[in-house]
Amino acid sequence: MITTLNQETGQDAMNGDQILTVHEAARSWQPNQNAAEALAHTVEWLTRFHVHTPRAERYATLSAWVYPLAPLPELELAYDISAFFRIYDDFTDDLAADIGRINVISAELTGILYGRPAKSPMGMIFSDLWTRQIISSPDQWVARVREHWEWYFNTQAMYAAMRDRRLDTTVEEYLELRQGNGAVPLCLVLGEKVNFTYLPPHIHHCTQLRLLRRLTSDIIVYCNDVYSSVRDAKHDDPRNLITIIRDQDGCDWQAARARCEREMRTLDQSIHVTKQRLDAACDVLRFTEAERAQARMGARIADDWNWGYQAWAAANELLMDTDPPREEISRMLTSPRAA
């Protein structure tokens, strides 16, 4: 069914507003004022590691939209991390038929989290990022972000395996997979560092904040997958919610897209209710004003990602495949100069 997508969407495929209704909150969203300086830094960083591509550069700009309050040094780190996501995801995508090798690379990067040395060009790139993340960061936050990076690295093989239609992934399984593989919960934890608000455990693990992070991840997955289904059709790639819903419901692309929009509206309402319940929880838990401010920042970080991502995606997601193909990353990382 996915192969008929381009015919179903027609010229609308290059207009983000027509592919997916953009919420008013996202339409009025403004990026970080330090965006240009951060991008210049990341272009230099990518060039230094010999992995600069238009795709990585474009994806790095997401950070300006999802971290609108971050000072320049922290925004530069966020830009580099976003670029790394694009590099690593493209690299593992190109290894789709070699799940064993994906696991080897994931194991190396996981080891870096626990002090083991980098062995590959990809490892050296991530080692640079990890060293910068943990500088001046509280031990509890480092443990938290380490767990999320481990989650991200060790879902790559499962995500690659989804190309095999025998797996017959359900919507529920896919959303659970994308909690780790999509890295939104990881980026929400990183939001604490870039916004200088390290949440103490009793606030980070507050039920309402945990639920907000889950809801935010799910709504971004729905948003991402509507756009990515347009690109994935070119590669007959079934790893998106549109394809899963079409296979599950036996419907066309437009019906699946409409279901995704309904789910996004439902999630948005749940986010609104959960933020109200967070206020009530702060009362019951007798949070001080300082603790309430931290809880509100935790909610703000989720809001920034929700609306910031939707704003960036409307302008950029459909253009990701107009940049050089993802196989370019593999060629660069395995070239003699990358050794």
N, C-alpha and C positions, 0 to 999 in steps of 0.2 A: 504493500500500500504506500510506503514512503516514497517510492519512485514516481508517484504521480503528483508529488507536492508542488513542484514548480508550476505545473499546469493549473493547479487549484489556486495558488496564490497570485500568479501572474505578476504584473508590475508592482503590486503592493509589497513585494518581497524586499524592496530597497527603501521602504519608508517605515521607520520604527513605529510612528504613531498609528499607522494602519494595521501593522502586524499585531500590536497589542495596545490597548487603551492605556495611555499614560496618566496616572493619577495626578490631580491638581497639585498635590504637595510636591511631587517629583518635578512637575513642569516649572515650578518657581524655585527649585533648589539651586544654590550657588556653590561653586567649587571653592576650594581653599585659595586664598589670595597669593600663596607662595607656590602655586602650581608650576609656573614657568621655570623658576629656579630649581625646583625639585626635579623636573624632567631633564634639565640640562645636566644635573648631577648623575642621573640614572643612565643617560646616554653614554656618559664617560665611563660609568661603572660597567655597563654592558660591553662597551668597546674594550675595556681593560681585560675582561675575561673572554674576549673573542666570541661573544654570543649576541651581538647587537643585530636585531632584525626589526623591521617595521611592526611586526606582530607583537613582539615583546615591548617595544616602545609604546605602542597604542594601549596595551593592557596596563602598563604602569600608570597611565593617566587616571585609571579608576580611583587610585588612592586620594586624589584631590577632591573627588566627589564624596567619598565615604568617610574621610577624615577632615572635614572642613575647618576644624579648630586647631589642628596640629601645627606647632611651630616648625620652622623650616628644617632643622636637623632631624627631627622625628619624622617629618613628612618625607625626607630623603630616604630614610630607612624603609618607610612604608612603600614608597615607589619601587625600591629595589626588590622588596619582598613580592610585590605584585608582578614585577617583571619575571622573577624567579618562578612564580606559579605558571606563567605562560611557557617559559622555557622547559620546565620539568614536565608539565602536562603534554606539551608537544613531543618531547623526547620519548616519554613512555607510550604515547599514542603511536609513534612510529615503530615501536617494538611490540605492537599488539599481538603478533604471532609468536612472540618469545616471552611468555609469562615468567619462565624461570629467570631470565635475565632481568626482568622488571623487579623480581623479588631480590635478586642480588644487589641491585642498585638501591632499592628501598632499605635493605639491611645495612648497607654502608652509611646511608644518610641517617638512619635511626641510630647507628653506633656513634656518630658524631655528637648526637644529643647527650651521650653518656661519656664523652671524653676520648673516644677513639679517633685516630687520625683519618683524614681524607685520603682516598686512594685514586680517585678519578677526577677529571675536570669538573663533573657535576658535584662531586664531593667538595672540591675546593671552593666552588661558588657558594654552596650552602654553608660551609664552615665559616666563611667570611660573614655571612648573614647571622649565623648563630652567635658568633663571638660578639657582634654588635648588639644583638638583642639582650644578652644576659649582663652586659656591662651596667653596673649601678642599678640592677633590678633586684627586688627582694627575692629571697630564696623560694617563698611560697608561690610567687608569680612565675618564677622560672620553672618550678615543678609543674605548674598548671599549663604553661605554654608548651613545655616539653611533651606532655601527654597528648596535646592536640596535634603537634607536628608528627608524633609517632602514629596517631590515628590517620592523619593525611597520607603519610608515606605508605602505610600498610593496607590501604584500600586500593592502591593502584592496580594490583593484579586482578582483584575482583571487578574493578571497573573495566579493565581490558577484556576480561572474560565475558562481559555482557555482550560483546559482539557476536558470541555464539548464541543463536536463537534457542538452543535447547535449554538454556538457563531459565527462560520464561519468567523474567523478573516481574514482580507485582509492584504496584504503586507504593505500597507500604515498605517493601524491601528496598526499593529505589531511594525513597526519601531517607531511610535509615542509612543507606550507603553514602548518600550525598552529604549527610551530616559531617562525616569525616572527609570524604573525597572532595566535596565542594568547598571545604575549608572556611565556610562562613563562621562557625563557632570559633575556629582558630583566629580569624581576623577580628572577631569581637573581643577576644582576650588580648590580642595585640593592640586593640583600641585603648586599653587601659594604659599601656606604655606611652603611646603617641599622644595621649591626652593628659599624661601626668596624674592619673587617678588609678592607683593600684588598689583594687578592692580587697579588703580583708576577707578571709574565708567565710565568716558568718554572713557577709553581705553578698559575696559572689555566689554562694550556694543558696541564697534566699529563693524559695520555690518560684516566686513570681518572676525573678530575673532569669532563672534557669529556663522557665517556660518562654519568656520573651526571646531568649536566644534561639530556642528551638523553632518558634513561630517565624522569626526573622529568617532563619536558614531556609525553612520550607518555602516561604513566599519568594525568596530570591531564586530558589531552584525552579519554581514554576515560571518565574519571569525569564530566567536564563534559557530554559528549555524551549519556550515558545520561539525565541529568536534562534537558538542553536538548531532547532529542527529544520530551519530553512537552509542553514549551512550543511547540516548532516545529510540532507537529502542528496547532495552532490557526491557523497562518499558512501551512500547506502549504509549509514551509521545508525543503528537502532537505539543508541544509548541516550534517550531523552524521554521525558514524560509524554510528549505528543505521540511517539510511536507506541509506548506502553499502553496508553489509553486507547489508541486506535485498535491495537491488537486485542485488548481486553473487551472493548465495547463494540467492535466491528463498525466503527464510524469513520467519517472522512476527516481531513485535516481541520476544516473549519469547525466542526463539532467538537473535536478534541481541544482546539484553541479556546472555544467558548467555555468548555468545562474548566480549563486552566484559569481563565479570567474569573469564573465564579468562585473557584477555590481561593484565588488571591483575594477576592473581596471578603470571603469568609475569614481568612487568616487575618486580614486587616482589622476586621471587627474584633476578632479574638485578641489582637494586640492592644486595641483600644481598651477593652475590658480588663485585660491583664495589668495594664499600667494603672488603672483605677484601683485594682486590688492590691497592687504594690503599695500604693499610698496607705491603704488600710492596714496592710501588713506592717508597715513602718510604725504605725500607731500601736498595734498590738505588741510588737517586739520592743517597744519603748526606745526606738532609735533616737540618739541625740541629733541635733541639727547637722553636725558634721557627718554623721552616719547617713542621715537622710540625703544630704548633698551627694554622697558617694553612690547611694542607691539610684538617685535621679540621673547621675552621670552614667551609670550602668545602662539605664533605660535610654538615655540620650545616644550612647554609642550604638545601640541597636537601631534606633530611629535613623541615625545618620547613615547606617549601612542600608537600611530598607529604602529610603527615599533617594539617597545618593546613588545607589546601584541602579535603581530604576531610571533615574535621570541619565546616567552615563550609558546604560544599555540601549536606550531609545536612539541615541546618536551614534553608538559605536559597535554594538554586537553584530549587526548585519554587515559591517565592513571588515570584520576580522578575517574573513576568507578572501578578501581582495588583496591582502598582503601576501608576501611569498609563502609558499606551502610549508606546513609544519616540518616536513622532512628536511628542510634547510637546517633546522636546529641539530638534527642528528649528524649531518655532514660536518657542521662546524665543531661539534663536540668530539668527533672522532678523527678530525684532521690532525696532521703531524704537529702543527703549531699549538694545538690544544693539549698535547700530551705532556 
